[in-house]
Amino acid sequence: MIKKITLLLFVTLLSYSFMSGQEIEKHAPKGFDKAKSSILKGKIDSITYPSKTVGTDRKAFIYTPPRFTKSKRYPVLYLLHGIGGDEKEWYKNGAPAVILDNLYAEGKLEPMIVVMPNGRAMKNDRAVGNIFSEDKVASFASFEKDLLNDLIPFVEKNFKVHKDKKHRAIAGLSMGGGQTLNFGLGNLDTFSWVGAFSSAPNTKTPEELLPHPEKAKELEVLWISCGDADGLMPFSKRTSDYLNTYDVPHVFYIEAGGHDFEVWKNDLYMFSQLLFKPVNESLFNKYSVLGLPASTNIRNSPYPQILTDKRVIFKTKAPDAKQLQIDLGKKYDMVKDDEGFWTVTTDSITEGIHYYSLLIDGVAVADPASESFYGMGRMASGIEIPFKGDDYYSLKDVPHGDIRINNYYSEASRSWREMYVYTPPGYDGSTEKYPVLYLLHGGGEDQRGWANQGKTNLILDNLIAENQAKPMIIAMLDGNVSAGGLGGFNENSLKAFENELKLGAIPFVENKYRVKTDAESRALAGLSMGGLQTLYAGIQNTDIFSSLGVFSSGWFANNDELSGPQYTFMKENTEKINSNLDRFFISMGGKEDIAYQNCQVMMEKFDEMGIEYEYSEYPGGHSWPVWRHDIFKFAQLLFK
């Protein structure tokens, strides 16, 4: 007996190891749904079971596999139809017996019984008349009781099947996909395998489906799939997004196609192969054929697409070009097809927004399929990579402030300049005066950066709605007062910015907006180049600002000509700086941040001088995902 158990364990582990290492199949091959005369066949029969729920006898179809024997116990898959179908819909349109027979012949499937019931739990359960009538739609919800209390007990009494949740699966298409999620996730003690194909609007909201999402981690496989051209995609996506938020393992499978059986047959082919056998959760995000269009795509542009494992598919048409590349910091060669389309799939990309360029025969241009942003000293394409935890800058149903674009004449530079100004929710209807944060961009960017790339308005809207931040005005300034960027960066350019701040920006804001004008109600912060400007103008003027935020920046460790006088000033004014500043916040994007070493040297000097500050790190390097998190954290500290 011990030898048998050991052998079984060895075979199971060997199977799992092989499955882990092999290339996973991502789509059914051609001919997968065509009958083959040379293989063994399963059998489809009709069964009738008494339903106490409905008060009548009901019909279902049942598939038994090749070599079916009554001496063996089988697991069961309950396979549900759509709103216009009945127990015959899969049989007539989905070729389930053919698909499963072919898989058995190839050794890809565990032997199972498949039950195809009528998911419309009412006495007249035919798909006739107005199939969208209130009573017929309601009957799809009522089927949950019929399934649990009538059909499953009948199957388990009349067929030799396993009666535990580990040997029960549920799947369905469209309306049946919604039933699958509603019933499967609502009865985790009954099902361990759940497959929702193109779920319909009857799908409950994620919060209703899983008020305690950690419980869904008990499932062996949770599969959610949809065609990329299916108008019902939002129902699948919102469920997957919710599951990602709570780290619930699942497959989110996106394929080419709409709301039809070409998609659903492939779904059955893919899902059935995962059932009733060991699975490797680490491969779940590798199955999807396609991704979803990035939120930064120009309206209706299907590409770039983001895959579930955060790889990105780029595709563009340039029939006359000789070479195309995508430059995301790393360059990717694109491959041309016969129709002149160039395609490439990147490595997995980290969270947040990333600049990129399309290189056409060596010339860097903006991708016409994506929104463009001013960064890298020019207009560049940007792609937003979603991630778990990005809800703090998502658009939510909360009161919203405004971004206002103001032109003003600066007495410092004797020129017209532009600033972006965030006003908090309720500003126009209030007589209240607000504190102000003056917020600075980095090199190669301008006043648009914090609004467009930084999503500052959404971050503050959400924080204010949650009472995590004080309502404030944020003036996003153009810090380019010399040649722009760090090329000509010296004390003269820092002084020029200080003059612009004191003689141009602050007077304009305090004349145009209802703001408080004392130091306790002013803060200054900036990223990278803007961080150096904050270190200079902020430290030199602690009688004007009570809080400073320095993001991904620090005085240059190898430039004593610039840095030395700053440290001397601070050493001579340590007591004043510490006394005047309520907050001196310094943050970095981890060791991969290009400013990390400069910042570490600077903080060591601060420690020697006795300068008081607080330090924060958020992984991500020298990038907007880090700076979004910085403003999220810094804003919560201000004016309290």
Secondary structure as GFF3:
##gff-version 3
##sequence-region A 1 640
A	DSSP	alpha_helix	2	21	.	.	.	ID=ss1
A	DSSP	beta_strand	43	51	.	.	.	ID=ss2
A	DSSP	beta_strand	56	64	.	.	.	ID=ss3
A	DSSP	beta_strand	76	80	.	.	.	ID=ss4
A	DSSP	alpha_helix	89	89	.	.	.	ID=ss5
A	DSSP	pi_helix	90	94	.	.	.	ID=ss6
A	DSSP	alpha_helix	96	105	.	.	.	ID=ss7
A	DSSP	beta_strand	113	117	.	.	.	ID=ss8
A	DSSP	alpha_helix	134	146	.	.	.	ID=ss9
A	DSSP	pi_helix	147	151	.	.	.	ID=ss10
A	DSSP	alpha_helix	152	158	.	.	.	ID=ss11
A	DSSP	three_ten_helix	165	167	.	.	.	ID=ss12
A	DSSP	beta_strand	168	173	.	.	.	ID=ss13
A	DSSP	alpha_helix	175	186	.	.	.	ID=ss14
A	DSSP	beta_strand	193	197	.	.	.	ID=ss15
A	DSSP	alpha_helix	206	209	.	.	.	ID=ss16
A	DSSP	three_ten_helix	213	218	.	.	.	ID=ss17
A	DSSP	beta_strand	221	227	.	.	.	ID=ss18
A	DSSP	alpha_helix	233	245	.	.	.	ID=ss19
A	DSSP	beta_strand	251	255	.	.	.	ID=ss20
A	DSSP	alpha_helix	261	272	.	.	.	ID=ss21
A	DSSP	three_ten_helix	281	286	.	.	.	ID=ss22
A	DSSP	beta_strand	292	293	.	.	.	ID=ss23
A	DSSP	beta_strand	305	306	.	.	.	ID=ss24
A	DSSP	beta_strand	311	317	.	.	.	ID=ss25
A	DSSP	beta_strand	324	327	.	.	.	ID=ss26
A	DSSP	beta_strand	331	333	.	.	.	ID=ss27
A	DSSP	beta_strand	335	336	.	.	.	ID=ss28
A	DSSP	beta_strand	341	348	.	.	.	ID=ss29
A	DSSP	beta_strand	352	360	.	.	.	ID=ss30
A	DSSP	beta_strand	363	365	.	.	.	ID=ss31
A	DSSP	beta_strand	372	375	.	.	.	ID=ss32
A	DSSP	beta_strand	378	385	.	.	.	ID=ss33
A	DSSP	three_ten_helix	390	393	.	.	.	ID=ss34
A	DSSP	beta_strand	402	410	.	.	.	ID=ss35
A	DSSP	beta_strand	415	423	.	.	.	ID=ss36
A	DSSP	beta_strand	436	440	.	.	.	ID=ss37
A	DSSP	alpha_helix	449	452	.	.	.	ID=ss38
A	DSSP	alpha_helix	456	465	.	.	.	ID=ss39
A	DSSP	beta_strand	473	477	.	.	.	ID=ss40
A	DSSP	alpha_helix	491	499	.	.	.	ID=ss41
A	DSSP	pi_helix	500	505	.	.	.	ID=ss42
A	DSSP	alpha_helix	506	512	.	.	.	ID=ss43
A	DSSP	three_ten_helix	519	521	.	.	.	ID=ss44
A	DSSP	beta_strand	522	527	.	.	.	ID=ss45
A	DSSP	alpha_helix	529	533	.	.	.	ID=ss46
A	DSSP	pi_helix	534	538	.	.	.	ID=ss47
A	DSSP	alpha_helix	539	540	.	.	.	ID=ss48
A	DSSP	beta_strand	547	551	.	.	.	ID=ss49
A	DSSP	alpha_helix	560	572	.	.	.	ID=ss50
A	DSSP	alpha_helix	574	580	.	.	.	ID=ss51
A	DSSP	beta_strand	583	588	.	.	.	ID=ss52
A	DSSP	alpha_helix	596	609	.	.	.	ID=ss53
A	DSSP	beta_strand	614	617	.	.	.	ID=ss54
A	DSSP	alpha_helix	624	635	.	.	.	ID=ss55
###
